[in-house]
Amino acid sequence: MKTIDELLSEGVAGKRVFVRADLNVPLDGTTITDDGRIRAVLPTVKALAEAGARVVVASHLGRPKGAPDPAFSLAPAAARLGELLGAEAKFATDTVGESAQATVAALTDGQVAVVENLRFNAGETSKDDAERAAFADQLAALADVYVGDGFGAVHRGHASVYDLPARLPHYAGYLIANEVGVLKKLTEDVKRPYVVALGGAKVSDKLAVIDQLLGKADRLLIGGGMAYTFLKAKGYEVGISLLQEDQIPTVIEYMERAEKNGVELVLPVDVLVSTEFPDLKTKAPANPTTVAADAIPADQEGLDIGPETRKLYASKLADAGTVFWNGPMGVFEHPDYAEGTKAVAQALVESKGFTVVGGGDSAAAVRTLGFDESAFGHISTGGGASLEYLEGKTLPGLAALED
């Protein structure tokens, strides 16, 4: 995999460089609530612009249905990128149409443009090879060189991620090179004890990575909505908590394998419960109660790990040589259910080991809860991509950057 440093050494002045970024930021209307992904691609864009490239930045945002949708416009992201660069990032109101062609053609050396949401074009995500290829051809016409730096999308076989690099000289940007380097530390020559904390809503989203980790990790800490399927598999009442009943047989098998392999699988010993889900808009007090994990009332829902579990998980993380954390421990967006996620984040901050926050909601939680990002070894920009890498899958966007 050739890197951006090799590209810069070859010289980029006057060249149109297409940067596939991940500007898929959370929006409240047109207001960006977390600009972490924009800041993550900044070193690559800045280095290219300072070297005289004419930089064309492209990304998806959300899940529009292959047609323009103002709710998913990249205009706010383009404006924020310009603010961070200290120079305007020109914005094209389409992806490969008249606006994009004119905007790119008008660039001078060192200028940056952002084209509109890639997913406004059906060819970006199409499962039809010919349709995807046709869109990749249109994108290729905008550039001379391709730089892949959207790590959060490398697990997708989309036109801009997989098909486009084959049409242009291609290089990995700083973000992708860094992310791959970090993930190798989690799969090769791992410092032990290796502790993995997994949370989030659905256990089905994490089954494949648990399957892999049962042969690699020393401890698995389970929290979030997915924990209730594990608790149910132990025969506990989980009330109206999030539950994937069809996954119980697999979870039982994994618990048996963990014991057989000497992997410590740690589940909540107490949880915060309520009869209703909290209001995340008003943040009105939820007044939860704390109960033992085997005593959840039938009419109540578990929404965070309890105080004893927080202490337990902190103790299990204290001596770790390597930590990978993916998924919040509860509904961290509400202050009454943020303490479990906060406790895990704090344990990582205090850890002397190599700590990785595995993207997605975990990365958002770290920033939302006010933690200093530099206190962690690495905060990934791609939750799904990180998990699939740890599962041992071939990621299309990384494969496309290999020579």
N, C-alpha and C positions, 0 to 999 in steps of 0.2 A: 504494500500500500504506500503510494507516494504521498508525501505531506506537503502542506502549504509552504513550508520552508524551502523545499526543493523548487516549487513554482516561483517563489520570490527570488531565488538565486538565479533562475533562468531569465527573470525580467518580465514584468507585466505592464509596463507603461503603455498606455494606449490600447490595451487589450480589453475586450468585454469579458468580464469574469462573472459567471452565473453562480451565485451562492445559494444552495438549497439550505435554508435555515429552518428553525422551528420557532416561529413567532406565535404559536398557539397559546396565547395568554388568556387568562380569565378576564371577562369583561362584565361590568355592571352598566348596561346600556353602552355608552361609548367610553366609559372610564375603565382603564386598566387597573385591576386590583392587585396584580402581582407581575412585575416586569422582569422576573428572574430569567426567563428564557431569552428575552431580548438582550439583557446584559451578558448572557452566556455566549452569544455569537459576536459580541462587540469586538473582541480581540482580532478575530478573523477579518471582519469587515474593515476595521480601522487599519490593519496592516496592509491590506490590499489597496485601500484608498490612498494611504500615505506613499505607497510605491507607484502610484500613478495609474492604477487600474480604473476602468469604468465598471463599477460594481452594480450588478443586477441581483437584488435579493428577492427570493421567492419563498413562499411558505403556504401551508394550509392554516385554517383557523376554524375550529368546530366541525360540524358535520352537515354542511349544506348539501342539497340533493342534486349536485351536478349542474346547478344554475345559479346565477347571481341572487344573493339574498343580503340586503343591507345590514341585517343583524350580525352577519359574519364578515363584514368588511375589514380589511387589514389597515384601513386608513389610520385608526388610533395607534396601531403598532408602528406604522411608518413614521408618524409624528414623534412617537417616543424614541425611536431609533435615531432620528435626527437630533433630538435634544441630547441624547447620550453621546452622539458623535461630535456635537458642537457645530454641526453644519446641516443644512437641509437635506433630508432624504426625499427626493422627488417621488411622487406617487402616480402610478398609472392606474386608471380606473377600470382596466381590464387586464387579462393575463397575457394573451398573445395577439390581441386585436390591434386596432388603429392606435389607441392610447399607449399601449405597451411599446409598439414599434416606434412611435414618434418620441416617446420619453427616452427610450434607450438610445435612439439615434442622436438625440440632442445632448447626451452626456458628454462632458469633457473629462480629461484625465483627472482622476482623484475624486470624481463625483459619484454619488450613490443614488440608486433608484430602487423603489420597492414596487413590484407588480401586484395586482390584486389577487385575492385568494385563489390558489391553484384548484381548489375543489369546486370553484364556480364553473369548471369545465368537466364534463362527464368523463373525458378521456383520462383524467388524472387517476381515478380509482377504478376504472373499468376492468372487468375480468376478461374482456375481449382483447387479445394481444394486438390485433390490428388497430383497434380504436386507441389503445394506449400508445402504440408506436407512432400513430399519426400525430397525437398530441405532443409526444416527445420530440418529433421532428420540428414542430412549430416552436417549441421552447428552445431547441438547439439553434434555430435561426437567430435568436436574440444574443448569442454569445460565441466566444472563441474558446473558452476554457470553462470547465466545471469544477466547483469546489463543494464537496459534500460536508455540511456542518450541522445538519438537523438531526442530532442523535435521537430525539424523541420520535422520529419517523423511520428509522433505519430497519425496523422490523416489518415495514410495509412494502409490498412489491408494487409500488405505485410508479407512474410514469416519470415523475421528477426525481424519484429516489433510485429506481432500478433501471429504467429504460434509457433515460437521458445520459447518464455517465458513459454508456457504450458509444455515444455519438460524438463525444468531445474528449480532448485530453482531460484526465480527471485526477483530482487530488483530495486528500482528507484535510479538513480545516482543523484548527487548534482544538476545538471542542470535541470533535469525534476522536481525534488522536488521544486526547486526555481521558475521555470516557473509556475507551478500549484499554488503555494502560491501567486504569483503576480496576476494571472488571477482571483483567488478567490476574490481579492481586487476590481476587476472590475465588479464582479457579485454579491457580498455579502457585505453588510455594506459599501456602496460606500460613500466617502466624496464628498459633493456637493458644488458648481455646478459641474456636471459631463459633461465634454466637449469632444466630439469625433471629430477628424479631419481625414477625409478620402480622399485619392487621388488615384493615379494610373490610368492605362489606361482604364479599362473596368468597367462600372457600373454594369454589370452582375455579376462580381466577388464579388461585395459588397452588392448585394440586400438582401441576407439572413441576413447579420449582421445588415443592416439598419432596416430591418423588426423588429428584436429583440430590437434594440436600441431606436426605436420610443416609446417604453414603459419604457425605463430606463434612457436614457440620457436627459440632460437639453438643450444641444445645439449640433447641427451637422454642422460642417464646411466642405463644399465640394469643392475639387480642382482637379487638374490633368485632364487627358483626360476624366474621367467620368463626369466632370462638364458640358461638352457641351451637354450631353443628358438631363441634368436638365435644362439648358438654353433653349434648343430647346423645352422642355416641357412647358416652360413659353411663347413660341411663338416667341423667338428671332431667328434671322438669326445667324447661326454658321459657315457659309462658308464651307471650306473643313476640318474643325476640326473633330477629332475622334468623331464618333456618332454611337450609337446603337439605331436605329430608332424603332426596335421592342420592346425596353424596355420603350418607352415613356409612354404608358398607365400605367405601374406599377409605374413609377416615379411620374406621376401625382397623382396617388392614395396615394403614400407615402407623397407627399407634402401636400395633403389634410389632411391626418392622423396626420402629424406633427402639423399642425395648430390646429386641433381638440384636440390633446393631450397636447398642450402647449409646444411643443418642438420647440425651435428656430432653423430653418433650414436656414443656411447662405450660399449664393452662391456668386461667384465672381461678383464684380461691375466693374472691368476692367481687361483686359487681354493683354498679349504680343502676337502679331501675325506676321506671315511672309507668303510669298507665297510658301516657301519650307521648308522642314524639315532640321535641321542643320546637318552638317557633324560631327559625333561624334568621328571620328578617328583623323582628322586634327585639330578639334576645331577651324576651320576658323571662323572669325567674321560673325555673322548672321544678324546683324543690324535690329533687330525687331522694330516694332512700337507698341505703346500702344493705345488701343481703349477702349471705354466703352463696357461693356459686352453685351449691346443690339445694338451694332453698328459694329459687326465684318463684314468686307467686304466679299462678296460672293466668292472671289477668294483667300481668305487667311485662315490660320490655326492658332488656338489658341494653344500656346505652354508653357505658364506659366501664373500664376496670376499676375496682375499688381500691381503697387505701392500703390494704394488706397486700394486694396484688402488685401495686406500685412499688412497695418496699421489696417484695419478692423479686420482681423483674430487675430492679436496680441492683440487687445483690447478685443476680445471675449475669449481669453485664459488667460488674465491677472488675473482674479479673481477665476480661476478654483480650486476646491479642488482635482479633479482627472482629468487627461487627458490621453486619448488613441489616439495615432496617427498611422495610417497605410496608407502608399502610398504617394509618392512625389506629390508636387503641380504642377510640370512641368517637362520638360526634363532636370533634374538637372545635367546630365552628361556633358552638354554643359554650359560653364560659362555664356553665355548670357541668359540662361533660368534657372539658379540655384537660383535666388534671392527669389522666392516664397517659395521654400523648405527650404532655409536658414532662412527665416523670421519665419516660423513655428518652426523650430528647436530652434532658438534663443528665441522665446517666451516660449518654454518648459524649456529651461535653466534658464530663469528668473522667471519661475513660482515657487510659494511657495507651490503648491499642489504636489500630487503624480503623477509623469509623467511616462508613459509607451510608448516606441517606439515599435510598433508592428511588428518587424522583416522585412524580405524581403528587398525590395528596400529602405524602410525608414531607416533601420539599416545601409545599405550600404551608403546611402546618408549622414547620420550623420558622418560616418568615412571619406568618400570622401571629405566632405566639411570642415573637420578639427576640428570638435567639440570634446571636452573632454567627453568620454563616462561616466565618473563618475559624470558629471553634470546632468545626467538624472536618474530618479528613477530606471528605468529598461529598458534594451534594449533586446527585445526578439530575439531568434534565429530562430523562426518559424512563418513566416507571415501567411501561410495558416492554420497552426495548431492553432494559436492564434485566427484567425477569426472564425474558426469552433467551438472552445471552447465558444466564445462569442455568437455564434449562438445557443448554447445550445445542440449541437450535442454530441453524445457519440464518443469519439476518440478511435479507436481500440487499439492503443499502450498503452494508459492509462488503458483501461479496462483490457488488458492482464497482467498488473502489479498488479492489485487488487487481493486479496486473496479471 
